[in-house]
Amino acid sequence: MLTIGEFSRLGRVSPRMLRHYDALGLLCPEAVGENGYRYYKQEQLEPLLRIRRLQDYGFPLAQVGELLAMDREKLLPRLHRRRLDAHYEIYRLQERLRQLEADILRMEGNIVFEEKYQVIVMPDPEQTVFGIRRTVPVTQFHSLFQELWEELARRGMRQAGPVQMLYHSQEFSYENADVEVQVVVEPGTPGAGKKPAYAACATVIHKGPYEGLPSAYEALAAWMAKHPEYRISGPAIDRYLNDPDATPPEELATGVLFPIERV
């Protein structure tokens, strides 16, 4: 048997945290002496390490007990979902760091601050499109575009305009995004549909890798905050203005459109 101090040292967890695990029922000492001292078996190091690992993955302690009780078949989907969340957290942190560094340089007077995006209000005409709509995690967007190209080829359709993605979800979800990928085709193409015309769209052009698109959305959100006379009236659109397979990442151009109407 190990004292709580010895168990703490081997598991690299403070005695205070071990008492917290005990209070939550996650890991209880094997025995408690009459003097109140807690004792653990060496074999309990294995569940301790599992608890620490799940915490390190970002699961709150309130969920760890449930996860510990799961077999591999049930636990694996939870780990996959947590991995998706972690990728998104890293991505957003990188964006925040970039923005923070730019603000620091601007405030220190080391750079002349220039607005990266100019918001333009413009109409967006009706389009003849072929599209595929799915509810998928963000990490599957690329696969959805691949499915679009394969289906376009299978049907013998010809591209006649840009490719775009419409975000139909009522709320943001990294894991379950209701999106539609579309390609503009010739009017009258069998099996094609219509993207409706919008009388007005708040629009910016993002230049550079697609990973920077959240900055364009922030610019549009800031514009909307300053123009409460408008409200969103349709799905946001990412319109890809050049071919990513033939264009260097720094030269990519993407239109981001928010359909709007006056309140």
C-alpha positions in Angstrom: 0.0 0.0 0.0 1.1 3.5 -0.8 0.5 6.6 1.3 -1.3 9.5 -0.4 2.1 11.3 -0.6 3.8 8.3 -2.3 0.9 7.8 -4.6 0.9 11.5 -5.4 4.6 11.5 -6.2 4.4 8.4 -8.5 1.3 9.7 -10.3 2.5 13.4 -10.4 -0.9 14.5 -9.1 -1.2 16.7 -6.0 -2.8 15.2 -2.8 -5.4 17.9 -3.0 -6.4 16.7 -6.5 -6.5 13.1 -5.3 -8.9 14.1 -2.5 -11.0 15.9 -5.2 -11.1 12.7 -7.3 -12.2 10.8 -4.2 -15.0 13.4 -3.5 -16.2 13.0 -7.1 -16.1 9.2 -6.9 -13.5 9.0 -9.7 -10.7 7.4 -7.7 -11.2 6.4 -4.1 -8.4 5.2 -1.8 -8.1 1.5 -1.2 -8.2 2.2 2.5 -8.5 5.0 5.0 -6.8 4.6 8.4 -8.3 5.4 11.8 -6.1 8.5 11.7 -7.7 9.6 8.4 -4.7 8.8 6.3 -5.5 7.5 2.8 -3.7 4.6 1.2 -3.7 3.4 -2.4 -2.7 0.3 -4.1 0.0 0.5 -6.8 -2.4 -0.9 -9.3 -4.5 2.2 -9.0 -1.9 4.1 -10.9 -3.5 2.8 -14.1 -6.9 4.5 -13.6 -5.2 7.6 -12.3 -3.2 7.9 -15.5 -6.4 7.4 -17.5 -8.1 10.2 -15.6 -5.2 12.5 -16.2 -5.1 11.7 -19.9 -8.8 12.4 -20.4 -8.3 15.7 -18.5 -5.4 16.5 -20.7 -7.6 15.8 -23.8 -9.9 18.6 -22.5 -12.7 16.6 -21.1 -14.2 18.2 -17.9 -14.1 16.1 -14.8 -17.8 15.9 -14.8 -17.6 13.8 -17.9 -14.5 11.7 -17.0 -16.4 9.2 -14.8 -18.8 8.4 -17.6 -15.9 8.0 -20.1 -14.0 5.7 -17.7 -16.9 3.4 -17.7 -17.2 3.1 -21.5 -15.8 0.3 -23.5 -13.6 1.0 -26.6 -16.6 1.0 -29.0 -18.4 3.7 -27.1 -15.4 5.7 -26.1 -13.9 6.0 -29.6 -16.6 8.3 -31.1 -16.2 10.6 -28.1 -12.5 10.8 -28.7 -13.0 11.6 -32.4 -15.4 14.4 -31.5 -12.9 15.8 -28.9 -10.2 15.7 -31.6 -12.3 17.8 -33.9 -13.0 20.3 -31.1 -9.2 20.5 -30.4 -8.3 21.2 -34.0 -10.9 24.0 -34.0 -9.6 25.4 -30.8 -6.0 25.4 -32.1 -7.1 27.1 -35.3 -9.1 29.8 -33.5 -6.1 30.4 -31.1 -3.8 30.8 -34.0 -6.2 33.4 -35.5 -6.5 35.2 -32.2 -2.7 35.2 -31.8 -2.3 36.7 -35.3 -4.8 39.4 -34.5 -3.2 40.1 -31.1 0.2 40.5 -32.6 -1.1 42.9 -35.3 -2.9 45.0 -32.7 0.3 45.2 -30.5 2.4 46.3 -33.5 -0.2 48.9 -34.5 -0.4 50.3 -30.9 3.3 50.4 -30.6 3.5 52.4 -33.8 5.6 49.8 -35.6 3.1 49.5 -38.5 0.6 51.7 -40.2 -2.8 50.0 -39.6 -4.8 49.5 -42.7 -8.2 48.0 -43.0 -7.7 44.7 -44.7 -11.3 44.4 -45.8 -13.6 46.9 -47.5 -17.3 46.0 -47.1 -19.4 46.6 -50.1 -23.2 46.3 -50.3 -24.1 44.8 -53.7 -26.9 42.7 -55.2 -26.3 39.0 -56.0 -28.1 37.7 -59.0 -29.9 34.4 -59.4 -27.7 31.5 -60.5 -28.3 28.1 -62.1 -26.4 25.7 -59.9 -25.9 22.1 -59.1 -25.4 21.5 -55.4 -25.0 18.9 -52.7 -26.3 19.7 -49.2 -25.1 17.7 -46.1 -24.7 18.1 -42.4 -21.0 17.3 -41.7 -18.1 18.4 -39.5 -15.9 21.1 -40.8 -13.1 18.6 -41.4 -15.2 16.9 -44.1 -15.7 20.0 -46.2 -13.0 19.0 -48.6 -14.6 15.5 -49.1 -17.9 17.2 -49.8 -16.3 19.2 -52.7 -14.8 16.0 -54.0 -18.2 14.5 -54.0 -19.6 17.5 -55.9 -16.9 17.1 -58.7 -17.5 13.4 -59.0 -21.3 13.8 -59.3 -20.8 16.7 -61.8 -18.7 14.4 -63.9 -21.1 11.5 -63.6 -24.0 13.6 -64.8 -22.0 15.1 -67.6 -22.6 18.7 -66.4 -20.3 21.5 -67.4 -19.1 24.2 -65.0 -20.1 27.7 -66.1 -19.2 29.8 -63.1 -17.7 29.8 -59.6 -17.8 27.2 -57.0 -19.3 28.2 -53.6 -20.4 27.0 -50.2 -23.6 28.1 -48.5 -24.0 27.9 -44.7 -27.6 27.0 -43.9 -27.1 26.3 -40.1 -29.1 28.5 -37.8 -26.1 28.4 -35.4 -22.4 27.8 -35.7 -21.3 24.2 -35.2 -17.8 22.9 -35.9 -19.1 19.3 -35.7 -22.5 19.5 -37.4 -22.5 22.1 -40.1 -25.5 22.3 -42.4 -23.7 23.3 -45.6 -24.3 23.2 -49.4 -21.5 23.1 -52.0 -22.6 24.4 -55.4 -21.1 25.0 -58.8 -22.7 27.3 -61.3 -23.8 25.5 -64.5 -25.4 26.5 -67.8 -29.1 27.6 -67.6 -31.4 24.7 -68.6 -29.0 22.0 -67.4 -31.1 19.0 -66.5 -31.0 18.3 -62.7 -29.8 21.8 -61.9 -31.5 24.1 -59.4 -31.6 27.8 -58.7 -29.8 29.9 -56.1 -32.2 32.8 -55.6 -31.2 36.4 -56.2 -30.5 38.6 -53.2 -31.3 42.3 -53.5 -28.3 43.2 -51.2 -25.3 41.4 -49.8 -22.7 42.8 -47.4 -19.6 41.5 -49.2 -15.8 41.4 -48.7 -13.0 39.8 -50.8 -10.6 37.7 -48.8 -7.1 37.3 -50.5 -4.9 34.5 -49.3 -5.2 31.0 -47.9 -8.6 29.7 -46.9 -7.4 29.4 -43.3 -7.7 33.1 -43.0 -11.4 33.3 -43.9 -12.5 33.8 -40.2 -10.9 37.3 -40.4 -13.3 38.1 -43.3 -16.2 36.9 -41.2 -15.1 39.1 -38.3 -14.9 42.1 -40.6 -18.5 41.5 -41.8 -19.7 40.9 -38.2 -18.1 44.2 -37.2 -19.8 45.9 -40.1 -23.1 44.4 -39.1 -22.6 45.7 -35.5 -22.2 49.2 -36.9 -25.3 48.9 -39.2 -28.2 47.7 -37.0 -30.6 48.9 -39.8 -29.8 45.6 -41.6 -30.3 42.0 -40.7 -29.2 38.7 -42.2 -31.8 37.4 -44.7 -30.1 34.3 -46.1 -27.2 31.8 -45.8 -23.7 33.1 -45.7 -21.8 32.3 -48.9 -18.1 31.6 -49.5 -17.5 32.1 -53.3 -14.2 30.8 -54.6 -13.1 33.1 -57.4 -10.1 31.1 -58.6 -9.0 27.5 -58.8 -7.1 26.3 -55.7 -5.4 23.6 -57.7 -3.8 26.2 -60.1 -3.4 29.2 -57.8 -0.7 29.8 -55.1 -2.3 30.0 -51.6 -1.3 33.7 -51.2 -3.1 34.5 -54.5 -6.4 32.8 -53.7 -9.5 35.1 -53.8 -12.7 34.3 -51.9 -15.8 36.4 -51.8 -17.7 36.3 -48.5 -21.3 37.4 -48.8 -24.0 38.0 -46.1 -27.4 38.4 -47.7 -29.1 41.3 -45.9 -32.3 43.3 -45.8 -33.4 46.4 -44.0 -35.2 45.9 -40.7 
